[in-house]
Amino acid sequence: MVMKLVLGFVVAVLVALGAGWGFGASGKSEMTGALQTAELRNVLLEARSAVLDARLDIYNVNFGEASRHFELARTSLRSADERLKALGRQEDSKRLTLALSRIDEAQQMAGQLNQAANAVAADAANVINDVIGNTATR
């Protein structure tokens, strides 16, 4: 009789532990996804900020500083591209490839002291904005 009571108690404790573990693990995947999305958004915002800084530098005829900001944007976009690929978001990854090519083009134009680099950088910033918008809706 005592053995049945002890066995019942042990089974109840094991069931409670299993239920608690299952309940705790259920929200973890949602939190991980939210964290990954927030990190991606942060990297995209850094890239956009760098492109906008480069545009200001071009406007102020500071092409050397613009080039440095384009490099920062490129580094951030590559990081964001890796995150997008890890999340399986190939379409957004392709859009970032377009933004990277526009940044390359704008940087070359800035190296030639060409003010038209500002418009090309604006195109890159718009593409990054679109990807940021897609990130917010997922």
C-alpha positions as CSV (number, residue, x, y, z in Angstrom):
1,M,0.0,0.0,0.0
2,V,2.8,2.4,0.9
3,M,4.7,1.3,-2.2
4,K,1.7,2.2,-4.4
5,L,1.4,5.6,-2.8
6,V,5.1,6.3,-3.2
7,L,5.0,5.1,-6.8
8,G,1.9,7.3,-7.5
9,F,3.7,10.3,-6.0
10,V,6.8,9.7,-8.2
11,V,4.7,9.4,-11.3
12,A,2.8,12.6,-10.4
13,V,6.1,14.4,-10.0
14,L,7.5,13.1,-13.3
15,V,4.3,14.1,-15.1
16,A,4.5,17.6,-13.5
17,L,8.1,18.0,-14.5
18,G,7.4,16.9,-18.1
19,A,4.4,19.3,-18.4
20,G,6.5,22.2,-17.0
21,W,9.3,21.5,-19.4
22,G,6.9,21.3,-22.3
23,F,5.2,24.5,-21.3
24,G,8.5,26.3,-20.9
25,A,9.9,25.1,-24.2
26,S,6.8,26.1,-26.2
27,G,7.5,29.8,-25.9
28,K,11.2,29.5,-26.5
29,S,11.0,29.1,-30.2
30,E,8.8,32.1,-30.5
31,M,11.2,34.2,-28.5
32,T,14.2,32.9,-30.6
33,G,12.3,33.9,-33.8
34,A,11.5,37.4,-32.4
35,L,15.1,37.8,-31.3
36,Q,16.4,36.9,-34.8
37,T,14.0,39.3,-36.4
38,A,15.0,42.1,-34.1
39,E,18.7,41.5,-34.8
40,L,18.1,41.5,-38.5
41,R,16.1,44.7,-38.3
42,N,18.9,46.3,-36.3
43,V,21.5,45.4,-38.9
44,L,19.3,46.7,-41.7
45,L,18.8,50.0,-39.8
46,E,22.6,50.3,-39.4
47,A,23.0,49.8,-43.1
48,R,20.4,52.3,-44.0
49,S,21.8,54.8,-41.6
50,A,25.3,54.4,-43.2
51,V,23.8,55.0,-46.7
52,L,22.0,58.1,-45.5
53,D,25.2,59.4,-43.9
54,A,27.0,58.8,-47.2
55,R,24.3,60.8,-49.0
56,L,24.8,63.7,-46.6
57,D,28.6,63.5,-47.2
58,I,28.1,63.6,-50.9
59,Y,25.8,66.6,-50.5
60,N,28.5,68.3,-48.5
61,V,31.1,67.4,-51.1
62,N,33.0,65.1,-48.7
63,F,33.5,62.1,-50.9
64,G,36.2,60.4,-48.8
65,E,33.8,60.2,-45.8
66,A,31.0,59.1,-48.1
67,S,33.2,56.2,-49.2
68,R,33.8,55.2,-45.6
69,H,30.1,55.2,-44.9
70,F,29.4,53.1,-48.0
71,E,31.9,50.5,-46.6
72,L,30.0,50.5,-43.3
73,A,26.8,50.0,-45.2
74,R,28.2,47.2,-47.3
75,T,29.5,45.3,-44.1
76,S,26.1,45.6,-42.5
77,L,24.2,44.5,-45.6
78,R,26.4,41.4,-45.9
79,S,25.6,40.5,-42.3
80,A,21.9,41.1,-43.0
81,D,22.1,38.9,-46.1
82,E,23.6,36.0,-44.1
83,R,20.7,36.3,-41.6
84,L,18.1,36.5,-44.3
85,K,19.5,33.3,-45.9
86,A,19.5,31.6,-42.5
87,L,15.9,32.5,-42.1
88,G,15.1,31.2,-45.6
89,R,14.1,34.6,-47.0
90,Q,15.6,34.3,-50.4
91,E,13.5,37.1,-52.0
92,D,14.7,39.7,-49.5
93,S,18.3,38.4,-49.9
94,K,18.1,39.0,-53.6
95,R,16.9,42.6,-52.9
96,L,19.8,43.2,-50.7
97,T,22.1,42.0,-53.5
98,L,20.5,44.8,-55.6
99,A,21.2,47.3,-52.8
100,L,24.8,46.1,-52.6
101,S,25.3,46.7,-56.3
102,R,23.8,50.2,-56.0
103,I,26.2,50.9,-53.1
104,D,29.1,49.7,-55.2
105,E,28.0,51.9,-58.1
106,A,27.5,54.9,-55.8
107,Q,30.9,54.4,-54.2
108,Q,32.6,54.3,-57.6
109,M,30.8,57.5,-58.6
110,A,31.8,59.2,-55.3
111,G,35.4,58.2,-56.0
112,Q,35.1,60.1,-59.3
113,L,33.7,63.1,-57.3
114,N,30.4,62.7,-59.1
115,Q,27.4,64.2,-57.3
116,A,25.0,61.8,-59.1
117,A,26.2,59.2,-56.5
118,N,23.6,60.7,-54.2
119,A,20.7,59.5,-56.4
120,V,22.2,56.0,-56.7
121,A,22.6,55.9,-52.9
122,A,19.0,57.0,-52.6
123,D,18.0,53.9,-54.7
124,A,20.0,51.7,-52.4
125,A,18.4,53.2,-49.3
126,N,14.9,52.7,-50.8
127,V,15.6,49.0,-51.4
128,I,16.9,48.6,-47.8
129,N,13.7,50.4,-46.6
130,D,11.6,47.9,-48.5
131,V,13.4,45.0,-46.8
132,I,13.0,46.6,-43.4
133,G,9.3,46.9,-44.2
134,N,9.1,43.2,-45.0
135,T,10.9,42.4,-41.8
136,A,8.4,44.3,-39.7
137,T,5.5,42.4,-41.2
138,R,6.9,39.0,-40.5
